[in-house]
């Protein structure tokens, strides 16, 4: 019986493709395996380093946003005094009892403070106005807080789902002239369910561009 011989050249060439590259089905020798392992580990370390760098960047941006007064303090202040917004039928004073000529427009103003109140600024004559909240459950009118005898409210910030009211006041003679001038003051109030409670004394603050000497 004729013996079976292996051709050394065929053995060397086996496992190589016609283009000279090693076939993927051919097992790697020891040196090639070490090179492949080192390459893979290097890619994994680079990928891990890239991910950690990205996570650190995202964390720094998040911390910057959280520490920004303009972006974090105002919403958190209102959320601290959050309440549920009333969804029942809304009541409003009748037209003959309403002290302002814009009764129809005012009556259709939505709840914008304290869960069941509508904050409104009413005209009381030439260069005269007053701030009120209307209880939309009962129709009762309640006078909003005032900054003091030497100022008048310039801007009031409220939320329908919060008992917090933020007020910006400007200096005024309150003599009917309508003159307003610096300094300006900020003060926060919270509705307790029966009355407004100041959270602090008024604080002098930067005046809006509309307020001039």
Secondary structure as UniProt FT lines:
FT   HELIX           8..13
FT   TURN            14..15
FT   TURN            18..19
FT   TURN            24..25
FT   HELIX           30..66
FT   HELIX           69..73
FT   HELIX           74..80
FT   HELIX           95..97
FT   HELIX           103..107
FT   TURN            114..116
FT   STRAND          117..125
FT   TURN            126..127
FT   STRAND          128..135
FT   TURN            136..138
FT   STRAND          141..143
FT   TURN            149..150
FT   STRAND          151..157
FT   TURN            160..161
FT   STRAND          164..172
FT   STRAND          180..191
FT   STRAND          196..198
FT   STRAND          203..205
FT   TURN            209..210
//
